Amino acid sequence: MVWKIFDSRHKAITTGPRITTTSAGIHGDPLNLSFIGDENDLVSAMLAGGWYPADPITLKSSLRIAESTIFHRPYTDAPVSSLFLFGRKEDLAFEKPVGNDARQRHHVRFWKVAAQSDSGKPYWLGAVTFDRSVGLSHTTGQITHHIAPDVDTERDGLIADLRRANRVSTVDWEENFQDPPEGRNGGGDPWKTDGRLPVITLATPAGPSSSPTANPSTNPGQ
């Protein structure tokens, strides 16, 4: 494992953390994505891929997500709970709704890495999962979303979304990034992976995006 890290093309991310933490300091969702690009590149790529910036968590948004779940009403930019990496919560968060309410959805959180890539552009680490249902946390007893265990399907699906939008330049794969390749998140939900981390270099957009427009008042990642 040490030699594999030494031989890595992207030591800035392969020598760092591999799992997020909750506010209580216990393991959260596993990291399973990495991007190279400016913030504008990442945001515009996610919008072009059909992903929406998540609302900040407020009383109003909490009531709205509850209403969406109970009455099966759409909430395309519902908030996500905060996870932590490098001692801070996510810098950006996006989601892709499924069905007619916020009970099920794809969602991803991103953290900017302090180090830069060889191209001079920043790295971003991400954790993407699928919310399969709403229920009680296995660890805290609080109401939460439960994630599907197969996080590779979410990883590969997000990459496919960005490829369809012509926003992927190259993809490098770091083997054995998650070792062991399974665990449980802060809600007690199991996850499993093939352990590989894609390092995706984003392509610069050719022109104005025709994808969902971010709400100017939204502060993603809060």
PyMOL commands that set and color helices and strands:
alter all, ss='L'
color gray80, all
select helices_A, chain A and resi 2-6+11-14+39-48+59-71+151-164
alter helices_A, ss='H'
color red, helices_A
select strands_A, chain A and resi 19-21+27-30+33-36+52-53+84-85+88-89+92-97+105-116+122-136+143-147+168-174+182-184+190-192+197-202
alter strands_A, ss='S'
color yellow, strands_A
deselect
rebuild
show_as cartoon
